[in-house]
Amino acid sequence: MPLRDHLIATAVLGYAAMIILLAAAGVPLDKDATGLKGEWNDFRFSLRDTFRPAQRTLGISQRWKMFRKVSRNTGRIEIAVQIDGRWEDIFVERQEPDWRRGTFEHHRWREFANHLRGEKKRDQWKLYVPWASERAFADHPEATAVRFRVMGARIPKPETLADRGALRFDAFRKETIVER
């Protein structure tokens, strides 16, 4: 294992040990079910500024999104080609069919897709659509148009989801059609 990996592992273990010691000392780490609040956040933000140089040096900067309240809204990207006047799905995020599966299952794609599904990063959508439409037309020469959609769903409470069986992506968020 390279020295850098040892240093990162040591820093992570040290951070975990600090959390355990704070919890054992009775420092409130979680005031309610919606996430970290109050004194813990004040303490964490003061530590963040102290350890920032070490984080940059070791390459262990972490945004800690795992401690935030989880959004009840989700979405998925759908890509379809128009052939003989009919739309055929070639990619539906997290489902079949598997057009360009190697690209769309890559860990970097998943992070990028999070930005594409959101409303804040419209510039990335504008870059993505021409790139993906070029590939769709190359892989489907009979296609006359390519449609990109972001479909949304609200995540229900667990008991409702168990009864229903699956999420329904029926809330239309945005659509772009590129014609050949």
C-alpha positions as CSV (number, residue, x, y, z in Angstrom):
1,M,0.0,0.0,0.0
2,P,1.5,3.4,-0.9
3,L,2.2,5.9,1.8
4,R,-0.6,8.2,0.6
5,D,-3.2,5.4,1.1
6,H,-1.9,4.8,4.6
7,L,-2.2,8.5,5.4
8,I,-5.7,8.6,4.1
9,A,-6.7,5.5,6.1
10,T,-5.1,7.0,9.2
11,A,-7.1,10.2,8.7
12,V,-10.4,8.4,8.2
13,L,-9.8,6.2,11.3
14,G,-8.9,9.3,13.3
15,Y,-12.1,11.0,12.2
16,A,-14.1,7.9,13.1
17,A,-12.4,7.7,16.5
18,M,-13.2,11.4,17.1
19,I,-16.9,10.8,16.3
20,I,-17.0,7.8,18.7
21,L,-15.3,9.7,21.5
22,L,-17.7,12.6,21.0
23,A,-20.7,10.3,21.2
24,A,-19.3,8.6,24.3
25,A,-18.8,12.0,25.9
26,G,-22.4,12.8,25.3
27,V,-22.1,15.4,22.6
28,P,-25.4,15.4,20.7
29,L,-24.6,14.2,17.2
30,D,-28.2,14.0,16.0
31,K,-30.9,16.1,17.5
32,D,-33.8,14.7,15.3
33,A,-34.5,12.4,12.5
34,T,-34.0,15.1,9.8
35,G,-30.3,15.3,10.1
36,L,-27.5,17.0,12.1
37,K,-28.4,20.3,13.7
38,G,-27.4,22.8,16.4
39,E,-24.2,22.4,18.4
40,W,-22.9,19.5,16.3
41,N,-23.0,21.5,13.1
42,D,-21.3,24.4,14.8
43,F,-18.6,22.1,16.1
44,R,-18.3,20.3,12.7
45,F,-17.9,23.6,10.8
46,S,-15.2,24.8,13.2
47,L,-13.3,21.5,12.7
48,R,-13.7,21.8,8.9
49,D,-11.7,25.0,8.7
50,T,-9.0,23.5,11.0
51,F,-8.6,20.3,8.9
52,R,-9.0,21.8,5.5
53,P,-5.3,22.0,4.7
54,A,-4.8,18.4,5.7
55,Q,-7.8,17.3,3.6
56,R,-6.4,19.0,0.5
57,T,-2.9,17.6,1.0
58,L,-4.2,14.0,1.6
59,G,-7.0,14.2,-1.0
60,I,-9.7,13.2,1.5
61,S,-12.1,16.1,1.1
62,Q,-15.6,14.9,1.8
63,R,-18.8,16.8,1.3
64,W,-20.7,14.7,3.9
65,K,-23.9,14.6,2.0
66,M,-24.7,11.4,3.8
67,F,-25.7,13.3,6.9
68,R,-28.3,15.5,5.1
69,K,-32.0,15.0,4.9
70,V,-32.8,12.7,2.0
71,S,-34.9,14.2,-0.8
72,R,-38.3,12.6,-1.4
73,N,-38.1,13.6,-5.1
74,T,-36.1,11.6,-7.6
75,G,-35.9,11.4,-11.3
76,R,-34.6,9.3,-14.2
77,I,-33.3,10.1,-17.6
78,E,-35.0,8.5,-20.6
79,I,-33.6,8.5,-24.2
80,A,-35.7,7.4,-27.2
81,V,-35.2,7.4,-31.0
82,Q,-37.9,8.0,-33.5
83,I,-38.1,5.4,-36.2
84,D,-40.9,5.3,-38.8
85,G,-42.9,7.8,-36.6
86,R,-42.7,5.7,-33.5
87,W,-40.6,6.4,-30.4
88,E,-38.5,3.5,-29.1
89,D,-36.7,3.7,-25.8
90,I,-33.0,3.0,-26.1
91,F,-32.1,4.0,-22.6
92,V,-34.1,4.3,-19.4
93,E,-32.0,5.0,-16.4
94,R,-31.8,2.0,-14.0
95,Q,-33.7,-0.3,-16.4
96,E,-33.4,-2.1,-19.7
97,P,-32.8,-1.6,-22.6
98,D,-29.1,-1.4,-22.3
99,W,-27.9,1.0,-25.0
100,R,-24.4,2.2,-24.1
101,R,-24.5,0.3,-20.8
102,G,-20.8,0.7,-20.3
103,T,-21.0,4.4,-20.4
104,F,-24.2,4.8,-18.4
105,E,-23.3,2.4,-15.6
106,H,-19.9,4.1,-14.9
107,H,-19.6,5.8,-11.4
108,R,-18.8,9.1,-13.0
109,W,-21.9,9.0,-15.1
110,R,-24.1,8.5,-12.0
111,E,-22.8,11.7,-10.5
112,F,-23.2,13.6,-13.8
113,A,-26.7,12.2,-14.1
114,N,-27.6,13.6,-10.7
115,H,-26.7,17.1,-12.1
116,L,-28.7,16.4,-15.3
117,R,-31.8,15.4,-13.4
118,G,-31.7,18.6,-11.4
119,E,-32.8,22.1,-12.3
120,K,-29.6,24.0,-11.3
121,K,-27.2,22.6,-13.9
122,R,-29.0,23.5,-17.1
123,D,-25.6,24.2,-18.8
124,Q,-24.6,20.5,-18.4
125,W,-27.9,19.5,-20.0
126,K,-27.1,21.7,-23.0
127,L,-23.7,20.0,-23.3
128,Y,-25.0,16.5,-22.8
129,V,-27.8,16.5,-25.3
130,P,-25.7,17.1,-28.5
131,W,-23.0,14.6,-27.3
132,A,-25.6,11.8,-26.6
133,S,-27.7,12.6,-29.7
134,E,-24.6,12.3,-31.9
135,R,-24.0,8.8,-30.5
136,A,-27.6,7.8,-30.8
137,F,-27.8,8.8,-34.4
138,A,-24.5,6.9,-35.1
139,D,-25.8,3.7,-33.4
140,H,-29.3,4.0,-34.9
141,P,-28.9,5.3,-38.5
142,E,-32.6,4.8,-39.3
143,A,-33.6,7.3,-36.5
144,T,-35.1,10.6,-37.6
145,A,-35.0,12.2,-34.1
146,V,-33.7,11.6,-30.6
147,R,-35.8,12.5,-27.5
148,F,-34.2,13.2,-24.1
149,R,-36.5,13.4,-21.1
150,V,-36.2,13.7,-17.4
151,M,-39.1,12.1,-15.6
152,G,-39.7,12.6,-11.9
153,A,-41.2,10.7,-9.1
154,R,-42.0,11.5,-5.5
155,I,-40.7,8.7,-3.2
156,P,-43.6,7.7,-1.0
157,K,-43.4,6.5,2.6
158,P,-42.0,2.9,2.9
159,E,-45.3,1.3,3.7
160,T,-47.0,2.9,0.6
161,L,-44.1,1.9,-1.6
162,A,-44.3,-1.7,-0.3
163,D,-48.0,-1.8,-1.2
164,R,-47.5,-0.2,-4.6
165,G,-44.4,-2.3,-5.6
166,A,-42.4,0.3,-7.6
167,L,-41.9,4.0,-8.1
168,R,-44.0,5.6,-10.8
169,F,-42.0,8.1,-12.9
170,D,-45.0,10.0,-14.2
171,A,-44.0,13.6,-13.4
172,F,-42.6,15.2,-16.6
173,R,-39.7,17.6,-15.8
174,K,-38.0,18.5,-19.1
175,E,-37.7,17.3,-22.6
176,T,-35.4,18.0,-25.6
177,I,-35.9,16.6,-29.1
178,V,-33.0,16.7,-31.6
179,E,-33.9,16.0,-35.2
180,R,-31.5,14.7,-37.8
